[in-house]
Amino acid sequence: MTVIPLALAKALSDKLYDKQRAATHKVERLVLDALDNDDEQLIYELIAELATDYATSEKEASRIGGLVSLAATAVALTHINIRPFLPQMVPPMVSALSDGESKVRYFACESLYNVAKVSRGHLLRWFNDIFDGLARVTSDSVKTVKDGADYLDRLVKDIVAEQAATCLDWYDSEEDEEREGPRLAFGLDRFVPLLAERMHTYKPSTRVYLIEWIRVLDSVPGLDLITYLPEFLDGLVRFLSDPNDDVRNKTQSLLGELLAEIRECVDMQGLSDDDIPYGRVRSLTAGAEAGTSPASRRPSRAPSAAGSIPTSARLGAPATAAVTQHHHHYQQQQQQQQQRPGSRLGLAPEAVSRSTVSLMTSALAGQGMSEELRMAARRKRIRAERQALVNGGLLVTIDFGRCVDILVPHLESNDQEIQGLALGWIYQFTWLCPEVMVRCVPRLVNAVLPSVSHPLPALRHTAEDVSHRLYDLVAEAEGPRRRPSRPLGAAVAAAAAAAAAAAAAAGPGNLAVASDDDVSETEAIGCEAAAIEEPFNYEQAATAVMELFAKNVHEPTKVAGMRWLLLLHGKAPWRILTPEDMSFPVLLKMLSDGSEQVVKLDLELFAQISLYSQGESAAGEPLYLLRFLGSLLQMFATDRVLLETRAALMVRQLCVVLDPHLVFCLFARLLTMPRFSAENEYESNGDDDNDNDDDDDDDDDDDDDDDDDDDDDDGEAEDGLADLEFISVMVQHLSWILVTAPETEGLRLLLREYNAGLVLNVPVLSSIRDAVAKDPSSSLAGRSRGASLSPPSAETDASPAVVGDSPLQRPTKLAKAPIAPAVRPSGRVPPASSSSAVSRSSRNSAADAAADKPRPGRLAPPHPPQRQQRRQAAELAVLGVRGRSILATGLQRVELSVERSRMSHELFSSLFRAWSHNPAACLTLCLLSQHYLVGSQLISVFGTLTHDLTVSFLVQLDKLVQLIESPVFTYLRLQLLDPARYPELVRALYGLLMMLPQSSAFAILRNRLSTIAMPGGMQFLSREALGQAVGDQQQQQQQQQQQQQQQVHYHYHQWGSSQPTADAGESSCAGAAAAGLLSGATGVAETEIAELLRLLGVLALHPSLAPAVAVGDSNGGGRPVPSAAGILQLVAEFQQTDSSNVTSGEDGGRALAAEDVAAAADAARFVEEYRLVRRKYARALAAHHSVTLNQFARSRILANIAPIAGDPSAMAGAVCASPSRSRPDYYYAWTRDSALVMGEILSWLEHGGGNNSTDRRRWEIALDSYVGFTRHVQALERSRFGLGEAKFHMNGTAFTGSWCNAQTDGPAIRALTLIRLAERRVGLWRTIKTDLDYIEGVWWQNTNCDIWEESRGLHFYTLMAQHRALLMGADLARRVGDDLVASERYLRAADEIGTLLSRFNRSFVVATIEWSGGLGSKVSNLDTQVLLASLHFTEAGDRYSVESSEIISTVLAILRRFESMYNINRVSFTDIYGVSVPMGVAVGRYPEDVYNGVGTLRGNPWSLVTSALAEYHYRLALAFFADPGSLVVVSSELIALLKWTAPYLRDSDAGILGLLQRQNAMSVRSLQSYLLAVGDLYMARAACHTARDHTMNEQWNRDTGFGQGAIHLTWSYAAHTAAARARGQLVSAMNSLLEGSLNHNSQEP
């Protein structure tokens, strides 16, 4: 039953708008009548009919009539009565906004406008639907619709602005059951998800619509849209990329307003970081949380990705900043005002009246006022209300963490406006919420640092500001605390158990004392329990920076990243960039960066990591620094451009950030280690921390045998000629840095401190130490007896490399050994010194006592005996104190000088061996350190080692002469004024002069030497003769000086002279008198005092560059130690003698004679060490010459391919097995041999071989000729064996004689070679298919001959070749698309062969099954053809590949059988170019072989099989191709093979087996190095039995080792080149793995 009359219904559906309008008036009349009659049911039915039958009708006119009638109904109902009917009226109107007809959409807007005018705030119940509909129609293409939508939009905005925070929702919904109490009709929690969804639009008009609505909602008091900022911030930022200017401008304005509002909210509470220090946000927000009730919190939202805590989870959480929150309080106040009883619709009349008045007032007040002014007024009201509520303790939280998560991806935007806004907001956030930003550091660093290199200055400066601000925040934040290695609970339990056990062991009544480990562990546990939450993840931050380096960013970003890494590592050194993580290769790669600043910072970072690294070698050197410097040397070795351009910068910078002494010592040590690597140090440290028995040999070991052993080890390290040449160049660079760089000035001074008399001949002055220790006035009293003067020993020589007590509190530099600071020299003890005061008082007392003595000729006054005894005792006591003071000062001076001289000697010893790789640098080091005797002897050695006299060496000598004229060697030029004291210097310089060619350097040095006043002319004299020649002149001068002296003085320079003077006897007596007087006064042995005086004399002759060293006294202060000359002057004054000198020339001569002997022995040791180092060059030269064998093999292979000289009948492309035509006659073209040889030539091309294009062209011609020869023999008339014919004549005719046929492996190998060639040639498929079809038809026959042409059956080698050929042929057939049926046939045959191959497995892989004839003596069935099959027909990962357990077992069985079979295997070493080289086992074809090359008596080893063994080990190493630092699990079969090979290697090479005894895993690099050495054993065996002209035979005589059988066997040459090629691939792979590990982390996703 319809409520609307039929006529009215017809009018409502009329197409004429006038009729519809008249009908709507009638509908309005019906509603008014119903209201008068209080007939609500009629109104409900009327609205329902209009909504269902008209508003949703299929007719356009009916829909329009229904919408207009619903609007008229709303007007009739008025604001008071419309609320119950809105649920039926609004939905059809909202649905009509999406209607397909523009008229309907327009009237929907008009109808909603009328309903909104009447219902006002009640309409907010459907705000989301209306908002969604308006979002579409505001961008409508029809202008009238768009205008209507704009009118409706403005009205809805007014309603929201006025009543969104006050109007309650009185309609029932599904959420009412879960909600307690009434709710607002409009809720941001319901609206914001829709807003976030609509933010993805791309229509400019819709975007403007959304922007305006956000502005309106943000200005409504009580809503606090700012708390939902993360929900729509991302979309809002993306609006900035809109091409429409209006959208971008409005978005910029809105984002500015939002940021300003956030700033206002934070400033309102004083939480910004410009007012309070960092870290206060946590405490303030925690206090705010305590004052906030749980009921006032918002519903929960998911936490952000940055780790921020949502607003609802906890107020004041670290990821949110507290601002004023008054929405709920505001809502509660409004609800209390509105919820009053007495109203039918739920509103009290007075409330309705108040609300109406408010709307009317707002409307009147808004007349003539723009929207911007009204919005500003609302914002002012918001601020006032927030401030009032903040004072009451109510807070709101902004999820800054989620905002940061949103902004960070935009930092990588291509739109500069978006990127700039994101940077600006993040910079503001660093001040508004610093703690949140610290937590986001890992993501921010990765996103902000690239912008530091932005080409736009504004963006670049903003990014720099953000980076600096974050840097400051992290620097101020508290770093993470170190955690115990075990979980906290387990650690606490373990500590408690340990304490209980200690208490029980102590027993009742006793106190258990905890060990240091227990205390430290307990402290660590306590620290862990009390540790605060870490501000951010340091590992993620460091990883983020490292990822930037992998992206090849610009220099400013790299510089900023390096500074960040320095900061992060300084905060948590035990957690990031540790020696164990994978950051090392990335940082190492940064050293090759083009920016010097990046390199300097990188080196500083490496130094900082070294400071905190824990591992140390047996010599006390930091392992991490060893590893770093070793890797740096490897970089220089592989990149010579980097060496020439950056080596000086890097080394000098290292000397700035580290101790130069340590840097140069480690460089010198690493240069003498294999591959410049300290990996062995790591392994030994990691295996057992207490296993320090196997210490490395020190460079300063005095035992020549040890030096020989070291040299042998170095030889076994396989130092190639390229490595030795690099070491020479690197030493040259280091030498120039050492001599010229200002950073190494301290090292130059230390090297000049060497004094052989102090280091090589130092007595143990124990009684002087005891006497001094008993004197409380002595500055040495109370010092440890262990610090007494003693000669150098192995224990004292090892100086600690790191100075510092705690590993967590390292010094700012790593030091090789502590060096006392130097002050200016002083001739006497300063009067301010306590010892000086004692000495002065002692002298005064002695003078008084001397005054009381009777003069000659007078009688002494009588004294009582007791008084005289007391006086004598007092005098003796004074003399004793004074004497002990002098001895203490002298002993301290000697100790300091001995220590410094010893350090100088150690430094020289450490550098000398490495410097020996460069003769000129070695000579420079000797001159710099004043080891003139060593230098003069080295020049003599230069003449005997002819390989040292190179053009490069002479050029370096020329530079050395120029350097001698520089200020660095001023002291050396001054020493030439005294040739008697420095005869070896003169000899060295004259030797240098004789080695120079007639050049400008020769003239410079000759002019310099010509100024020397040489007694006796320019002839060379010995050191003794030269000293004697000068003696007379010096004696005359001394006598004249003695006559002129009027006071007592001490001629200390006579102590250093080995020539006796005219008054030697008097000097000796005077010296003895001085020693005797001091001995009587102090009670010290006279011999020790004499030794002390001798040492002081040596020091006086060779004054130290830092003679006065500050030392601590008993009061903790310091005083300078006088020079040796000043101390000898005190001795002279103490003696109080009238003698003009107090010397001991005879004793001094004897002492210096012993000193000369010790110095000569020391020099001889250094010269021998130089010889040993240079011997490695000869060894490397021999290895270099072995390359010529490979070159000869290649040329010989080509010579055996027709056309052949001397045989014009040979057909082009035919490959003769050997040019031998009798005993044996091998001058045939075997199908197998030819295919294998051509496959090897093809490998040369594939791997980029050849010295020039001519070589490659010859190889290409050979291959083309071979294809022609193959087609020719395939077209020959078939014999009964078909393509299985074993060989052909060189002229291309078939061989018709008796032979072991058919051999079906030949066509298979030929097909394999041609398939590979098909990748480079076209038109080969038919030729290949001919062979494949033949193989597919005969593979199953068991009458085939094996490769040795002696046995019939199914052979492993033949089947492997056929299997491989069929598989590759099927693949080629598919790619060519010529014959898919053939491809399927080949695959089926290959599958059947694969099944058959499993029958060959025994304890090893047998050679033949189903034997059907031929030799029956192969009872073992062990044959090297299995090894050859694995090499020729498998790849890594295949079933019978080289790394498979079956093949490894077979190889081991072969080696065990042949080891004792041949006499030549009893000799395991060979001498190649004068170098002793270990060799492997020579191997034959099979154990039962009787063919000896000319007959059948006893089989011999074969060259090609032994070379195949070398190739096998190289290929086996290549199979383990992975990160060199990763571990690889070694199979039991491989372990057995390695153990079997160990006796053939030196202990250093076989040391890997010690690791295998404990575990079955090792590093890839270690395994590859070991297998490389094993392969070289067999290459050495082949080289040993190869003729001097590189001729290779088929076999070697088993007893003599000479070549036997066919000469120039082509297969032997091919096997050798294949092994050499595999070795080159292995070495290249190992080097590339080492380089690839540098950026391994950066390549990980």
Salt bridges, closest charged atoms under 4 A:
ASP14 OD2 - LYS19 NZ 3.70
ASP33 OD1 - ARG29 NH2 3.22
GLU40 OE2 - ARG344 NH1 3.23
ASP99 OD2 - ARG63 NE 3.02
ASP132 OD2 - ARG136 NH1 3.52
ASP132 OD1 - ARG198 NE 2.42
ASP140 OD2 - ARG105 NE 2.66
ASP147 OD2 - LYS143 NZ 2.85
ASP150 OD2 - LYS146 NZ 3.82
ASP153 OD2 - LYS157 NZ 3.03
GLU162 OE1 - ARG120 NH2 3.22
ASP169 OD2 - ARG125 NE 3.19
ASP169 OD2 - ARG183 NE 3.21
GLU175 OE1 - ARG183 NH1 2.55
ASP176 OD1 - ARG179 NH1 2.56
GLU197 OE2 - ARG198 NH1 3.52
GLU212 OE1 - LYS157 NZ 3.05
ASP218 OD2 - ARG379 NH1 2.86
ASP224 OD2 - HIS326 ND1 3.64
ASP224 OD1 - ARG386 NH2 2.53
GLU231 OE2 - ARG301 NE 3.65
GLU231 OE2 - ARG402 NH1 2.76
ASP234 OD2 - ARG238 NE 2.95
ASP234 OD1 - HIS410 NE2 2.70
ASP242 OD2 - ARG207 NH1 2.66
ASP245 OD1 - ARG248 NH2 2.18
GLU257 OE2 - ARG215 NH2 2.90
GLU257 OE1 - ARG379 NH2 3.20
GLU261 OE2 - ARG386 NH1 3.01
GLU264 OE2 - ARG383 NH1 3.92
ASP267 OD2 - ARG263 NE 3.16
ASP273 OD2 - ARG469 NH2 2.02
ASP274 OD2 - ARG263 NH2 2.83
GLU289 OE1 - ARG314 NH1 3.75
GLU371 OE1 - ARG374 NH2 2.42
GLU371 OE2 - ARG378 NH2 3.58
GLU372 OE2 - ARG215 NH1 2.90
GLU385 OE1 - HIS326 NE2 3.86
GLU385 OE2 - ARG381 NE 3.10
ASP405 OD1 - ARG443 NH1 2.92
GLU417 OE1 - ARG248 NE 3.88
GLU435 OE2 - ARG282 NH2 2.84
GLU478 OE2 - ARG481 NH2 3.62
GLU521 OE2 - ARG486 NH2 1.64
GLU528 OE2 - ARG483 NE 3.79
GLU533 OE2 - ARG439 NH2 3.10
GLU534 OE2 - ARG483 NH2 3.45
GLU534 OE2 - ARG575 NH1 2.35
GLU539 OE1 - ARG575 NH2 2.74
ASP593 OD1 - LYS558 NZ 2.25
GLU621 OE1 - ARG669 NH1 2.06
GLU621 OE2 - LYS816 NZ 3.63
GLU644 OE2 - HIS733 NE2 3.52
GLU679 OE1 - ARG1565 NH1 3.66
GLU681 OE2 - ARG669 NH2 2.43
ASP687 OD2 - ARG1558 NH2 2.91
ASP696 OD2 - ARG669 NH2 2.34
ASP702 OD1 - ARG1165 NE 3.26
ASP710 OD2 - ARG913 NH1 3.63
ASP711 OD2 - ARG1179 NH2 3.55
ASP714 OD2 - ARG913 NH2 3.03
GLU716 OE2 - ARG1546 NH1 2.61
GLU718 OE2 - ARG1623 NH2 3.85
ASP719 OD2 - LYS1176 NZ 3.72
ASP723 OD1 - ARG675 NH1 3.74
GLU743 OE1 - ARG652 NE 2.93
GLU753 OE2 - ARG900 NE 3.80
ASP770 OD1 - ARG785 NH1 1.99
ASP775 OD2 - ARG884 NE 3.63
ASP852 OD2 - ARG871 NH2 1.66
GLU875 OE2 - ARG871 NE 3.75
GLU895 OE2 - ARG769 NH2 2.45
GLU899 OE1 - ARG902 NH1 3.98
ASP948 OD1 - ARG1174 NH2 2.41
GLU965 OE1 - ARG1008 NH2 2.58
ASP978 OD2 - ARG981 NE 3.76
GLU984 OE1 - ARG987 NE 3.77
GLU1091 OE1 - ARG1094 NE 3.17
GLU1133 OE2 - ARG828 NH1 2.89
GLU1146 OE2 - ARG1150 NH1 3.08
ASP1147 OD1 - ARG1150 NH2 2.18
ASP1156 OD1 - ARG1023 NH1 3.23
ASP1162 OD2 - HIS905 NE2 3.61
ASP1162 OD1 - ARG1165 NH2 3.35
GLU1169 OE2 - ARG913 NE 3.97
ASP1207 OD2 - ARG1221 NH2 3.86
ASP1233 OD1 - ARG1232 NH1 3.73
GLU1240 OE1 - ARG1621 NH2 2.64
GLU1246 OE1 - ARG1316 NH2 2.86
GLU1260 OE2 - ARG1320 NH2 3.44
GLU1260 OE1 - ARG1321 NH2 2.34
ASP1264 OD1 - ARG1321 NE 2.78
ASP1305 OD2 - ARG1232 NE 2.59
GLU1319 OE2 - ARG1375 NH2 3.09
ASP1331 OD1 - ARG1310 NH2 2.90
ASP1333 OD2 - LYS1329 NZ 2.91
ASP1333 OD1 - ARG1385 NH2 3.58
GLU1336 OE1 - ARG1385 NH1 3.10
ASP1346 OD2 - LYS1418 NZ 2.93
GLU1350 OE2 - ARG1485 NH2 2.80
ASP1371 OD1 - ARG1374 NH2 3.53
ASP1371 OD2 - ARG1375 NE 3.00
ASP1378 OD2 - ARG1326 NH2 2.82
ASP1379 OD2 - LYS1329 NZ 3.62
GLU1410 OE2 - ARG1399 NH1 2.98
ASP1423 OD2 - LYS1418 NZ 3.47
GLU1435 OE2 - ARG1364 NH2 2.82
ASP1438 OD2 - ARG1364 NH1 3.73
ASP1489 OD1 - ARG1485 NH2 2.76
GLU1511 OE2 - ARG1515 NH1 3.54
ASP1576 OD1 - ARG1623 NE 2.72
ASP1599 OD2 - ARG1498 NH2 2.77
GLU1644 OE2 - HIS1640 NE2 3.35
